[in-house]
Amino acid sequence: MTPPSLPETPVRMESDVPGRADLSPVRRFDDPRTARWGHTRPTRAVPRPALTSRSAFKVALGSTVLALGLAATASAQEALRQSLAGEAAAASRRRQQENQPYSLKSGDLKLLIEPSLSADWLDDIYLSDKDKESDVIISPMLRLNATYPLTDVNALNVSVAVGYDFYADHDEWNVFRLEPGSELSFDFFIKDLRINLHERFSYVQDPAQEAAVANAVRYGGFYNAVGITGIGDLKDVVLTLGYDHSTFVATTSDYEYLDRGAELPLGRIGYKVNAAVTAGVEATGSFNRYDDPVLNNSTGYSAGAYADWQVTEYLQVRPRAGYASYFFDQTSAVLLAEDQDAWYADLTLQHRVNEAVSYSLSAGHELRLGINSDTIEAYYVRPSINWRIVKDVSLTTYASYENGKQPGGLVEEDYDHFGAGFSVGYQLMEKMRTSLNYRWTLRSSDAAGRDYSQNRVGLHLAYRF
């Protein structure tokens, strides 16, 4: 598709922040909405509050929207990711309900209360190899889990975790947060049809977990997704249809241009080859709209094949592969819209070797919505191993690698992102648990000033009432 002509050809200019394009070309289009933008990162000499007034308003608005049942992320594959995550969450909830611990009980209503306290040391809070600065972050948190069985097969589940991050030396970055995984979920059945109504919300702020980000203390914001998924088991055929409405509200001015909403439909038809194998086709869509004219609005589609193979009782393999396309509208005052497409593939493996050792692996290739450009095309590998060899001691080791490309955006780069770490947990007493965590992150880029390495060490203490 040929993009419509613009009043003036955007010219990407260099900023005084290495590796970051100046957004000043936005002003050349005489758009009053973009008049406030300048460079994306403030100088260190001028502390900036964690939330601008505009961000604070948006978070408050997001919370109101959350209560009304509106929604968080978007990509042609995001609808399917959320569906698969929802299936895993549903399976986890069913296991938990069989022997649900609780702090308070009233009739069939169970409420679990779990306060916790974490302390983390980071040797590079700005994710920059230039002028590294370290800090200690103290994070108290309160987690609430409520379960109420409505019938023998239907249950209402609510999970909320609220906390606060205190920076010892950089208090301008102090912030409230909601931990990922918070959700409202309700399953009900009509004969062989399972219907799940859900609302998943979280507050994400760790930039080291996003491979495409550098030179930032915080990346992310308020995510919310509300939707419905129906799964019909028709003897040899499994039919899945779903729809989510999602919203994202950034909580730092650097990334306000990512504020967006999206509609995410999905569909799957699978055939039960035998008791262990289901194979079929899948299709997803995304209709993505940004609040500000920096990145281009898009319509995305993907289609492909998938399989679920229960190799043994303890080994499951899930391959997927297909093609994804994005069609971009010229809504940006900075970037020329160019349609993009690419193949996608993912292999996810979960294996419980014995009672002491289990591991998982996810590897593949994807085309997703970008951060500094309209899209990111990336290869990834993410293995992890869980060890329970010593009584009352758990050990998780993990690693990750992503090779990505951000073409023709605010920052144009090819990057490599490595991560590795471990978490050791110990049951101090029946209701108290502690853990020691370590994470190493290394990023290299062909764009100047966007390399970094970070070490993060943390101690966590949780008590279950």
C-alpha positions as CSV (number, residue, x, y, z in Angstrom):
1,M,0.0,0.0,0.0
2,T,1.3,3.5,-0.9
3,P,1.0,5.9,2.1
4,P,-0.7,9.2,1.4
5,S,1.6,12.2,0.9
6,L,2.5,14.3,3.9
7,P,2.6,18.0,4.2
8,E,6.4,17.7,4.6
9,T,8.7,14.7,4.5
10,P,9.7,13.8,8.1
11,V,13.4,14.0,8.7
12,R,14.8,12.1,11.6
13,M,17.2,14.3,13.5
14,E,19.8,13.5,16.0
15,S,19.2,14.4,19.7
16,D,21.6,15.1,22.5
17,V,20.7,11.7,23.9
18,P,22.8,9.0,22.2
19,G,20.8,6.6,20.1
20,R,17.6,8.5,20.5
21,A,16.0,10.4,17.6
22,D,14.8,14.0,18.2
23,L,11.1,14.3,18.1
24,S,11.4,17.9,17.0
25,P,10.3,17.1,13.4
26,V,6.8,16.6,14.9
27,R,6.5,20.3,15.3
28,R,7.1,20.9,11.6
29,F,3.6,19.6,10.9
30,D,2.0,22.4,12.9
31,D,0.1,19.9,14.9
32,P,-0.8,21.5,18.3
33,R,-1.1,18.0,19.9
34,T,2.7,17.5,19.4
35,A,3.9,20.9,20.4
36,R,4.9,19.7,23.9
37,W,7.3,17.0,22.8
38,G,11.0,17.3,22.9
39,H,13.6,14.8,23.9
40,T,12.4,11.5,25.4
41,R,14.7,11.5,28.4
42,P,15.3,14.3,30.9
43,T,18.8,15.3,32.0
44,R,19.9,13.9,35.3
45,A,20.3,17.4,36.8
46,V,16.5,18.0,36.7
47,P,14.6,15.3,38.8
48,R,11.3,14.5,37.3
49,P,8.3,13.2,39.3
50,A,7.4,9.6,38.5
51,L,4.1,10.7,37.0
52,T,3.3,13.9,35.0
53,S,0.0,15.5,35.7
54,R,-1.2,14.1,32.4
55,S,0.0,10.6,33.3
56,A,-1.5,10.7,36.8
57,F,-4.9,11.7,35.2
58,K,-4.6,8.8,32.8
59,V,-3.8,6.3,35.6
60,A,-6.8,7.5,37.5
61,L,-8.9,7.3,34.4
62,G,-7.5,3.9,33.7
63,S,-8.6,2.7,37.2
64,T,-12.1,4.0,36.6
65,V,-12.2,2.3,33.2
66,L,-10.9,-0.9,34.9
67,A,-13.8,-0.8,37.3
68,L,-16.2,-0.4,34.5
69,G,-14.8,-3.4,32.6
70,L,-12.6,-2.0,29.9
71,A,-9.1,-3.2,28.7
72,A,-4.5,-3.6,27.8
73,T,-1.8,-4.7,25.1
74,A,-2.2,-5.1,21.3
75,S,-0.7,-7.1,18.5
76,A,-1.9,-9.4,15.8
77,Q,-0.7,-12.3,18.0
78,E,-1.6,-10.7,21.3
79,A,-5.2,-12.0,21.3
80,L,-3.8,-15.6,21.0
81,R,-1.2,-15.0,23.7
82,Q,-3.9,-13.7,26.1
83,S,-6.1,-16.7,25.3
84,L,-3.3,-19.2,25.9
85,A,-2.3,-17.4,29.1
86,G,-6.0,-17.5,30.2
87,E,-6.1,-21.2,29.6
88,A,-3.0,-21.7,31.7
89,A,-4.5,-19.4,34.4
90,A,-7.8,-21.4,34.4
91,A,-5.9,-24.7,34.8
92,S,-3.9,-23.2,37.7
93,R,-7.1,-21.9,39.3
94,R,-8.8,-25.3,39.1
95,R,-5.8,-26.9,40.8
96,Q,-5.7,-24.2,43.5
97,Q,-9.4,-24.5,44.3
98,E,-9.0,-28.2,45.1
99,N,-7.0,-27.2,48.2
100,Q,-7.3,-23.5,48.5
101,P,-5.5,-22.0,51.5
102,Y,-7.2,-19.0,53.1
103,S,-6.8,-16.4,55.8
104,L,-10.5,-15.7,56.2
105,K,-13.6,-17.7,55.4
106,S,-17.2,-16.8,55.3
107,G,-19.4,-19.6,54.0
108,D,-17.9,-20.6,50.7
109,L,-16.0,-17.4,50.3
110,K,-12.2,-17.8,50.9
111,L,-9.9,-14.8,51.2
112,L,-6.1,-15.2,51.3
113,I,-4.1,-12.2,52.6
114,E,-0.4,-12.1,51.9
115,P,1.8,-9.1,52.8
116,S,5.4,-9.1,51.6
117,L,8.5,-6.9,51.6
118,S,11.3,-6.9,49.0
119,A,14.7,-5.1,48.9
120,D,16.5,-4.9,45.5
121,W,19.9,-3.5,44.6
122,L,20.6,-2.5,41.0
123,D,24.0,-1.4,39.7
124,D,22.6,0.5,36.8
125,I,19.1,2.0,37.2
126,Y,19.2,4.0,34.0
127,L,20.1,1.0,31.7
128,S,23.0,2.9,30.2
129,D,26.7,2.1,30.0
130,K,27.4,5.9,30.4
131,D,27.5,7.3,34.0
132,K,26.1,4.3,35.7
133,E,24.1,4.9,38.9
134,S,23.1,2.3,41.5
135,D,20.3,2.3,44.0
136,V,18.3,0.2,46.5
137,I,14.6,-0.2,46.0
138,I,12.4,-1.1,49.0
139,S,9.0,-2.6,48.0
140,P,6.2,-3.4,50.4
141,M,3.2,-5.2,48.9
142,L,-0.2,-6.6,49.8
143,R,-1.6,-9.5,47.8
144,L,-5.3,-10.5,48.1
145,N,-6.8,-13.7,46.5
146,A,-10.5,-14.3,46.8
147,T,-12.3,-17.4,45.6
148,Y,-16.1,-18.0,45.6
149,P,-17.6,-21.2,44.1
150,L,-20.9,-20.4,42.6
151,T,-21.7,-24.0,41.6
152,D,-19.7,-27.3,41.4
153,V,-18.1,-26.2,38.2
154,N,-18.3,-22.4,38.3
155,A,-16.2,-20.1,40.5
156,L,-15.5,-16.4,40.8
157,N,-11.8,-15.6,41.2
158,V,-10.3,-12.3,42.1
159,S,-6.6,-11.6,42.5
160,V,-5.1,-8.1,43.3
161,A,-1.6,-7.1,44.4
162,V,-0.8,-3.5,45.4
163,G,2.6,-2.2,46.3
164,Y,4.9,0.8,46.4
165,D,8.6,1.2,45.3
166,F,10.9,3.4,47.4
167,Y,14.2,4.4,45.8
168,A,16.8,5.1,48.5
169,D,18.9,7.6,46.4
170,H,16.5,8.6,43.6
171,D,13.2,9.3,45.2
172,E,11.8,11.0,42.1
173,W,11.2,7.5,40.8
174,N,9.1,6.3,43.8
175,V,5.8,4.8,42.5
176,F,2.7,2.8,43.2
177,R,2.3,-0.4,41.3
178,L,0.0,-3.4,40.6
179,E,1.8,-6.6,40.1
180,P,1.4,-8.6,36.9
181,G,-1.2,-11.4,37.0
182,S,-3.9,-9.5,38.8
183,E,-7.3,-10.5,37.3
184,L,-11.0,-11.0,37.6
185,S,-12.2,-14.2,36.0
186,F,-15.4,-16.2,35.8
187,D,-16.0,-19.5,34.1
188,F,-19.4,-21.0,33.4
189,F,-20.6,-23.9,31.3
190,I,-23.4,-24.5,28.8
191,K,-23.3,-28.2,28.1
192,D,-20.0,-28.8,26.3
193,L,-19.2,-25.1,26.0
194,R,-17.0,-23.4,28.5
195,I,-17.2,-19.6,28.6
196,N,-14.7,-17.5,30.4
197,L,-15.3,-13.8,31.2
198,H,-12.1,-12.1,32.3
199,E,-10.4,-8.8,33.1
200,R,-6.7,-8.9,33.5
201,F,-4.8,-5.9,34.8
202,S,-1.3,-5.0,35.8
203,Y,1.2,-2.3,36.3
204,V,4.5,-3.1,34.7
205,Q,7.5,-0.8,35.1
206,D,10.8,-2.9,34.7
207,P,12.5,-1.7,31.5
208,A,15.1,-4.5,31.6
209,Q,12.4,-7.0,30.8
210,E,11.6,-5.3,27.5
211,A,14.4,-6.1,25.1
212,A,13.8,-3.0,22.8
213,V,14.2,-0.5,25.7
214,A,17.4,1.3,26.8
215,N,18.3,4.5,28.6
216,A,15.3,4.3,30.9
217,V,14.6,3.9,34.7
218,R,11.0,2.8,34.0
219,Y,9.2,1.4,31.0
220,G,5.5,0.4,30.9
221,G,2.4,1.5,32.7
222,F,-1.1,0.4,33.3
223,Y,-2.3,-2.6,31.2
224,N,-5.9,-3.8,31.2
225,A,-7.7,-6.3,29.0
226,V,-11.3,-7.3,29.3
227,G,-12.9,-10.0,27.2
228,I,-14.7,-13.2,26.6
229,T,-13.5,-16.6,25.4
230,G,-15.6,-19.6,24.5
231,I,-14.3,-23.1,24.1
232,G,-16.5,-25.8,22.7
233,D,-15.6,-29.4,22.9
234,L,-17.6,-31.1,20.1
235,K,-16.4,-34.7,20.3
236,D,-13.5,-34.7,17.8
237,V,-13.5,-31.0,17.2
238,V,-12.4,-28.2,19.6
239,L,-13.6,-24.7,18.7
240,T,-12.2,-21.6,20.4
241,L,-13.5,-18.1,19.8
242,G,-12.5,-15.0,21.7
243,Y,-12.5,-11.2,21.9
244,D,-10.6,-8.8,24.1
245,H,-10.7,-5.0,24.3
246,S,-7.3,-3.8,25.6
247,T,-5.8,-0.5,26.7
248,F,-2.4,0.7,27.7
249,V,-1.7,3.9,29.6
250,A,2.0,4.9,30.1
251,T,3.0,6.3,33.5
252,T,6.1,8.2,32.4
253,S,6.2,11.1,29.9
254,D,8.9,9.3,27.9
255,Y,6.4,6.8,26.7
256,E,3.1,8.6,26.7
257,Y,3.0,8.3,22.9
258,L,2.4,4.5,23.4
259,D,-1.0,5.1,25.0
260,R,-3.5,3.1,22.9
261,G,-6.5,1.0,22.7
262,A,-7.1,-2.2,20.6
263,E,-9.7,-4.7,19.6
264,L,-8.4,-8.3,19.6
265,P,-10.5,-11.1,18.1
266,L,-9.2,-14.7,17.8
267,G,-10.4,-18.0,16.5
268,R,-9.1,-21.6,16.6
269,I,-10.5,-24.9,15.2
270,G,-8.7,-28.1,16.3
271,Y,-9.2,-31.7,15.4
272,K,-8.5,-34.4,18.0
273,V,-6.2,-36.8,16.0
274,N,-6.1,-39.1,19.1
275,A,-6.3,-38.8,22.8
276,A,-2.8,-37.1,23.0
277,V,-2.8,-34.9,19.9
278,T,-5.0,-32.0,18.8
279,A,-4.0,-30.1,15.6
280,G,-5.8,-27.3,13.7
281,V,-5.7,-23.8,12.4
282,E,-5.8,-20.4,14.1
283,A,-6.4,-16.8,13.2
284,T,-6.1,-13.5,15.1
285,G,-6.7,-9.9,14.4
286,S,-5.8,-6.5,16.0
287,F,-7.2,-3.1,15.4
288,N,-4.8,-0.8,17.1
289,R,-5.3,3.0,17.8
290,Y,-2.8,5.4,19.5
291,D,-3.9,8.5,21.4
292,D,-0.9,10.6,20.0
293,P,0.4,10.9,16.4
294,V,3.9,9.5,16.9
295,L,3.5,5.8,15.9
296,N,1.0,4.8,13.2
297,N,-2.4,3.2,13.8
298,S,-2.6,-0.3,12.3
299,T,-4.8,-3.3,11.5
300,G,-3.1,-6.6,11.9
301,Y,-4.0,-10.2,10.9
302,S,-2.3,-13.5,11.4
303,A,-3.2,-17.1,10.4
304,G,-1.4,-20.4,10.8
305,A,-1.5,-23.9,12.2
306,Y,-1.0,-25.2,15.7
307,A,-0.8,-28.5,17.6
308,D,-1.1,-29.6,21.2
309,W,0.7,-32.8,21.9
310,Q,0.5,-34.5,25.3
311,V,3.5,-36.8,24.7
312,T,3.3,-38.3,28.2
313,E,1.5,-37.4,31.4
314,Y,4.4,-35.2,32.3
315,L,5.5,-33.8,28.9
316,Q,3.5,-31.4,26.7
317,V,4.6,-29.9,23.4
318,R,2.9,-27.0,21.6
319,P,4.2,-25.9,18.2
320,R,2.6,-23.0,16.2
321,A,3.5,-21.4,12.9
322,G,2.0,-19.1,10.4
323,Y,2.1,-15.6,8.8
324,A,1.3,-12.2,10.2
325,S,0.7,-8.9,8.4
326,Y,0.2,-5.3,9.6
327,F,-1.5,-2.6,7.5
328,F,-0.6,0.9,8.8
329,D,-2.6,4.1,8.4
330,Q,-0.7,7.4,8.0
331,T,-1.5,8.8,11.4
332,S,2.0,9.6,12.6
333,A,3.5,13.1,12.2
334,V,7.0,11.5,12.5
335,L,7.1,8.2,10.7
336,L,6.0,7.2,7.2
337,A,3.5,4.3,7.3
338,E,4.8,1.1,5.6
339,D,2.9,-2.1,5.7
340,Q,4.9,-5.0,7.1
341,D,4.6,-8.8,7.2
342,A,6.6,-11.8,8.4
343,W,6.3,-15.4,9.4
344,Y,5.8,-16.4,13.0
345,A,6.6,-19.6,14.8
346,D,6.8,-20.8,18.4
347,L,7.7,-24.0,20.1
348,T,6.7,-24.3,23.7
349,L,7.7,-27.3,25.7
350,Q,6.8,-28.2,29.4
351,H,8.3,-31.3,31.0
352,R,8.1,-32.5,34.6
353,V,11.1,-34.9,34.7
354,N,10.3,-36.1,38.3
355,E,9.1,-34.7,41.6
356,A,12.3,-32.7,42.0
357,V,12.9,-31.3,38.5
358,S,10.8,-29.7,35.8
359,Y,11.6,-27.3,32.9
360,S,10.0,-25.3,30.2
361,L,11.3,-23.9,26.9
362,S,9.8,-21.4,24.5
363,A,11.5,-20.4,21.2
364,G,10.4,-18.7,18.0
365,H,10.1,-15.8,15.7
366,E,7.5,-13.0,15.8
367,L,6.4,-9.7,14.4
368,R,4.9,-7.4,17.1
369,L,4.0,-3.8,17.6
370,G,7.0,-1.6,18.3
371,I,8.2,0.9,20.9
372,N,10.5,3.1,19.0
373,S,9.2,2.0,15.6
374,D,5.9,0.7,14.2
375,T,7.0,-2.9,14.5
376,I,9.7,-5.1,16.0
377,E,10.7,-8.3,14.3
378,A,12.5,-10.7,16.7
379,Y,13.9,-14.2,17.3
380,Y,13.7,-15.4,20.9
381,V,14.6,-18.3,23.2
382,R,13.4,-18.6,26.9
383,P,14.3,-21.7,28.9
384,S,13.7,-22.2,32.6
385,I,14.2,-25.0,35.1
386,N,12.6,-25.6,38.5
387,W,14.4,-27.6,41.1
388,R,13.1,-29.0,44.4
389,I,15.9,-31.2,45.6
390,V,16.2,-30.0,49.2
391,K,13.2,-30.1,51.5
392,D,11.6,-26.7,52.0
393,V,14.0,-25.2,49.4
394,S,13.0,-24.3,45.8
395,L,15.4,-23.1,43.1
396,T,14.4,-21.6,39.7
397,T,17.1,-20.9,37.1
398,Y,16.2,-19.2,33.8
399,A,17.7,-17.5,30.8
400,S,16.5,-15.5,27.8
401,Y,17.8,-14.3,24.5
402,E,16.2,-12.0,21.9
403,N,17.6,-10.7,18.6
404,G,15.4,-7.9,17.3
405,K,15.1,-5.2,14.7
406,Q,13.4,-1.9,15.0
407,P,13.3,-0.5,11.4
408,G,12.9,3.1,10.4
409,G,11.6,4.5,13.7
410,L,12.5,7.1,16.3
411,V,15.4,4.7,16.9
412,E,16.5,2.5,14.1
413,E,18.6,-0.5,15.4
414,D,19.4,-4.1,15.4
415,Y,19.9,-5.4,19.0
416,D,20.8,-8.5,21.1
417,H,19.3,-8.9,24.5
418,F,20.6,-11.5,27.0
419,G,19.2,-12.3,30.4
420,A,19.9,-14.9,33.0
421,G,19.1,-15.4,36.7
422,F,18.0,-17.5,39.6
423,S,15.6,-17.5,42.5
424,V,16.2,-19.5,45.7
425,G,13.2,-19.9,48.0
426,Y,13.1,-21.2,51.6
427,Q,10.1,-22.0,53.8
428,L,11.1,-20.4,57.1
429,M,7.9,-21.6,58.8
430,E,4.4,-22.8,57.8
431,K,3.2,-19.3,56.8
432,M,6.4,-17.5,56.1
433,R,8.7,-17.8,53.1
434,T,11.8,-16.0,51.9
435,S,13.7,-15.9,48.6
436,L,16.9,-14.6,47.2
437,N,16.9,-13.5,43.6
438,Y,19.5,-12.5,41.1
439,R,19.2,-11.3,37.5
440,W,21.8,-10.3,34.9
441,T,20.9,-8.4,31.8
442,L,23.2,-7.5,28.8
443,R,22.1,-5.5,25.8
444,S,24.1,-4.7,22.7
445,S,23.0,-2.5,19.8
446,D,24.3,-1.1,16.5
447,A,22.8,2.3,17.5
448,A,25.1,4.5,19.5
449,G,24.5,4.8,23.3
450,R,22.0,1.9,23.6
451,D,24.3,-0.8,25.1
452,Y,24.1,-1.6,28.8
453,S,24.6,-4.3,31.4
454,Q,22.7,-4.6,34.7
455,N,23.0,-6.7,37.8
456,R,20.0,-7.0,40.1
457,V,20.0,-8.7,43.5
458,G,16.9,-9.0,45.7
459,L,15.7,-10.4,49.0
460,H,12.0,-11.1,49.4
461,L,10.0,-12.0,52.5
462,A,6.3,-13.0,52.4
463,Y,3.8,-14.0,55.2
464,R,0.5,-15.8,54.6
465,F,-2.1,-15.0,57.2
